[in-house]
Amino acid sequence: MRIVVAAVGRLKKGPEIELSERYAKRAAQTGRQLSLRDIEIIEIKESRADDTGKRKLEESIALANVIPQRAAVVLLDAHGENLDSASLAAQLAKWRRDDRPAVVFMIGGADGLSPSLRDKAELRLAFGAATWPHQLVRIMLLEQLYRATTILAGHPYHRA
């Protein structure tokens, strides 16, 4: 099963991208023994449209174009579910058992995503009630994916 993180915007060189790459690499290494492929990060260019609605639509279309057929779609959403790490790991394991070809985690732009893309999500995932910068959301997601793979592999990284 592929794991794809599709995000509007780019991480600039510096500690954020280094941390992002570190967790993606760790998750991929641990995930191989679980039949999970490398973590693929796809960065979508931010729309430059003047109108908020048009920006959301353009970014949502670009994100929708990277969703493989039969993939599970997870939307990072401040109003989504607050899953603990073990529950996220269990959900990944379920999608793997269901022979899903991919799980796509989507991080929208500053204006959010269009309702049509939000409707495609099987899961809306939140990291608490606080508003987080998109760069930190990506890092937190990658850390949680690493943690989920360690839980599934029985690795001692996760201690709850």
C-alpha positions in Angstrom: 0.0 0.0 0.0 1.3 3.4 -0.9 1.1 6.3 1.5 0.8 9.7 -0.1 0.9 13.1 1.6 -0.4 15.7 -0.8 0.0 19.2 0.5 -0.7 22.7 -0.9 2.4 24.7 -0.6 6.1 23.9 -0.3 8.4 23.5 2.7 11.3 25.8 2.4 14.9 24.7 3.2 15.6 24.6 6.8 14.7 22.7 10.0 11.1 22.0 8.9 12.0 20.2 5.7 14.8 18.3 7.5 12.4 17.1 10.2 9.8 16.2 7.6 12.3 14.2 5.6 13.5 12.4 8.7 10.1 11.2 9.8 9.2 10.2 6.2 12.4 8.2 5.9 11.8 6.5 9.3 8.2 5.7 8.4 9.2 4.2 5.1 11.9 2.1 6.7 9.6 0.7 9.4 6.7 0.4 6.9 8.6 -1.9 4.5 8.2 -4.8 6.8 4.5 -4.1 6.9 4.1 -4.0 3.0 3.9 -0.3 3.1 5.8 1.5 0.3 7.8 4.7 0.7 6.0 7.8 1.9 5.4 9.9 -1.2 5.1 13.7 -0.6 3.4 15.6 -3.4 3.5 19.4 -3.1 0.8 21.3 -4.9 1.5 24.8 -6.0 -0.6 27.4 -4.2 -3.2 29.1 -6.4 -2.6 32.8 -7.1 -6.3 33.5 -7.9 -7.6 36.7 -6.4 -10.9 35.1 -5.3 -11.0 32.8 -2.3 -13.5 30.5 -3.9 -11.4 30.2 -7.1 -8.2 29.5 -5.0 -9.9 26.7 -3.1 -11.3 25.2 -6.3 -8.0 25.3 -8.2 -6.1 23.8 -5.2 -8.8 21.2 -4.7 -8.7 20.1 -8.4 -4.9 19.8 -8.2 -5.2 17.6 -5.1 -8.0 15.5 -6.5 -5.8 14.7 -9.6 -3.2 12.9 -7.4 -5.8 10.5 -5.8 -5.3 6.9 -7.2 -8.4 4.8 -7.9 -9.7 3.0 -4.8 -7.4 5.0 -2.5 -8.5 5.9 1.0 -8.7 9.7 1.3 -7.9 11.4 4.6 -8.4 15.1 4.9 -6.5 17.0 7.6 -9.2 19.2 9.0 -9.3 21.3 12.2 -12.9 20.1 12.6 -12.1 16.4 12.1 -11.7 13.5 14.5 -9.0 13.5 17.1 -7.6 10.0 16.8 -5.0 8.7 19.2 -1.9 7.1 17.6 -3.1 3.5 18.1 -6.4 4.2 16.4 -4.6 5.8 13.4 -2.4 2.7 13.2 -5.4 0.4 13.4 -7.1 2.4 10.6 -4.0 2.0 8.4 -3.9 -1.7 9.1 -7.6 -1.9 8.1 -7.0 -0.2 4.8 -4.1 -2.5 4.2 -6.2 -5.6 5.0 -8.9 -4.2 2.7 -6.3 -4.2 -0.1 -6.5 -0.5 -0.7 -3.7 0.5 -3.2 -3.0 3.8 -1.4 -3.9 6.1 1.4 -3.8 9.8 0.5 -3.5 12.4 3.3 -4.5 15.8 2.1 -3.4 19.1 3.6 -5.2 22.0 2.0 -4.1 25.6 1.6 -4.7 28.5 3.9 -8.3 29.0 2.5 -9.3 25.3 2.9 -10.7 23.0 0.3 -13.7 22.8 -1.9 -16.8 20.9 -0.6 -16.5 18.4 -3.5 -13.0 17.3 -2.3 -14.0 17.3 1.4 -16.9 14.9 0.4 -14.3 12.4 -1.0 -12.6 12.0 2.4 -13.3 8.8 4.3 -11.7 10.3 7.3 -11.2 13.9 8.5 -8.3 14.0 10.9 -7.5 16.8 13.4 -4.5 17.4 15.6 -6.5 19.1 18.3 -8.6 22.2 18.4 -5.7 24.6 17.8 -5.0 26.1 14.4 -1.6 24.9 13.2 0.6 26.2 10.3 0.5 23.9 7.3 4.2 23.2 7.7 3.8 21.9 11.2 0.7 19.9 10.3 2.8 18.1 7.7 5.6 17.4 10.2 3.1 16.2 12.8 1.4 13.9 10.2 4.7 12.4 9.2 5.6 11.8 12.8 2.2 10.1 13.4 2.7 7.9 10.3 6.1 6.9 11.7 4.5 6.2 15.1 1.7 4.2 13.4 4.2 2.0 11.6 6.2 1.4 14.8 3.0 0.4 16.6 2.1 -2.0 13.8 5.6 -3.4 13.8 5.7 -3.8 17.5 8.6 -1.4 17.8 9.1 0.3 21.2 9.0 3.9 19.9 5.4 4.3 21.0 4.9 4.1 24.7 1.4 4.9 25.9 
